[in-house]
Amino acid sequence: MVFPKLKIFNQGWKILKEKLKARQERVIGTIIGKETEFRGDLNSRESLHIEGRYEGRISIQGDLFVGESGRLQAEVEAKNISIAGELKGNAKAKNKLELSARGKIYGDIKAANLFLFEGAVLKGRSEVGEIKE
């Protein structure tokens, strides 16, 4: 005997597992680790994950992830930007900018979509909506 609620739960669980798997398979082209400091300009077609310190300019076609230990003093541009650490500088996200509960941005932002979680810090101007080149 199949219970209708159980069937819905199983379908929901299957969808959730598929989404998690797709997220895990997202390719991170470069990782800057906790014990790494980098200065300069970085251009890439791939995604970037930063847990260390970075100073300079970042322009990537992929996604930028700044982990909780990540500290940036930079101008950044990416498809999607997710900040859980700290950014001192301006950011431009062609699609989505996400600032987590522990994330901090001290600078101006431009993004097609903006997601701020409770506890996030944004000190600067924000421009949200269609991004014009």
C-alpha positions, 0 to 999 in steps of 0.5 A: 500500500502506498500512502499519498503523502509518502509518495510526495515526500519521496518525490520531494526528496529525490528532487532535493537530492538532484539539486544537491548533486548538481550544486556539488558538481558545479566546477570551481576553476580556482581556489585561493585557500585560507593561508594564501594571500594574492595581489594583482588582477585576475581574469577567468572564464571559470568560477573562483572560491576565495578563503584567503586574502586578495587585493586587486581586481577580479573579472570572471565570467563564472561565479565568485564565492567568498567564504567566511575566512575570505578577505578581499580589498578589490573591485569584483565583477562576476556572473554571480557573487556570493559573499560570506566573508568580507569585501572592501570595494565595489562589486558588479554581479551580472545575475545575482549577488548574495550576502550571507548572514556573516557577509560584509560589503563596504562599497557600492554594488550593482546586481540584477538580483540582490539577496541579503540575509539577516545579519549581513552588512552592506555599507555603500550604494546599491543598484539593483535591476537590469545591468547595462554594459 
